Amino acid sequence: MDGLNLQGRLALITGGGKGLGREFASFLGGLGARIVIAARNQQNLTETARHLQEKGIEAKAVAVDVSDSRQVQAMAEEVHRTMGPVEILVNNAAILYGVVRKSFMDIGEDEWDLMMNVNIKGPWLATKAFFPHMQELGRGKIVNIASQVFFTGSHHFVHYVASKGGVIGLTRALARELGKFNITVNAVAPGFTDTEASRTLVSDISKYDTSVNSLPRVGVPRDICGAVAFLASPLSDFITGQTILVDGGRHMN
């Protein structure tokens, strides 16, 4: 489909070193996009960049803490200087791997702050850093990764749920502000998906209860990639401020 041809467009994926971020990078690269992956872990970045390059995808890796404004701004300047303006920004970086479910009463202030700094402050900082380049280009696609748990709540997970609700609020507010610049801002809210991070929450994926899903199976990364690619492509040029749930019909919005 011509609208899903991202040939030559520069896409940056935060949290791109592993998990869903790695899958997004590979999928968008397969549609012709040039890829920048950004994350904190240099080893993961190196492995993912090598994986993408072996598939014939032009890829660059940048180490960054998305909660640090100076690092994010430096990343934006380096990428613009070496590869040109970013047209597609996927704000995927989030704290999930190894998070322990606990009562809201037992969550420490430092743990709360870390969740908010990465999951909601990070997308805000990245959007601020790359907006001027999209404005100069005259177009842009911002895709924020939220979560289905915002719509249903999740037991003993209040900091994560709250942060992903913030992502949806940020998406809507930015869509209002950036539309006049021909920049769309949308969100994808995955349901439970079989990733490394999810397996730290549910050790035996086969026992995850899918009985309330309309499609009774656990999601896989490729399920999420299609929605991200659609929102990153010209096919969604008149869609902004929206959140697409990709959860097998567990929750209907």
Number of C-alpha atoms within 10 A of each C-alpha: 5 8 10 18 17 21 13 13 20 24 26 32 25 28 27 31 28 20 16 25 26 23 18 27 29 24 18 30 26 17 17 19 24 23 29 24 27 27 23 17 16 15 12 19 24 16 15 24 26 16 15 20 16 10 12 12 21 17 22 21 23 23 21 22 21 29 22 15 18 14 16 23 18 13 21 24 16 13 20 15 10 9 13 15 23 25 23 29 25 29 28 25 26 23 17 15 14 12 15 12 16 13 12 13 8 9 16 9 9 9 12 16 12 16 22 21 21 21 28 27 21 24 28 21 22 25 21 15 19 25 23 14 19 23 17 11 15 13 20 26 24 30 28 28 27 29 26 23 21 19 15 11 14 13 12 16 17 20 21 24 21 18 24 26 20 18 29 24 15 20 26 18 13 20 21 14 12 18 17 12 15 17 24 28 29 28 28 24 23 22 22 22 21 17 16 15 17 18 14 14 15 13 11 10 15 11 9 12 11 16 10 12 16 13 13 14 17 19 19 16 17 14 15 23 20 16 19 23 22 16 27 27 21 16 15 16 16 10 14 23 19 17 22 19 22 23 25 20 14 19 16 11 8
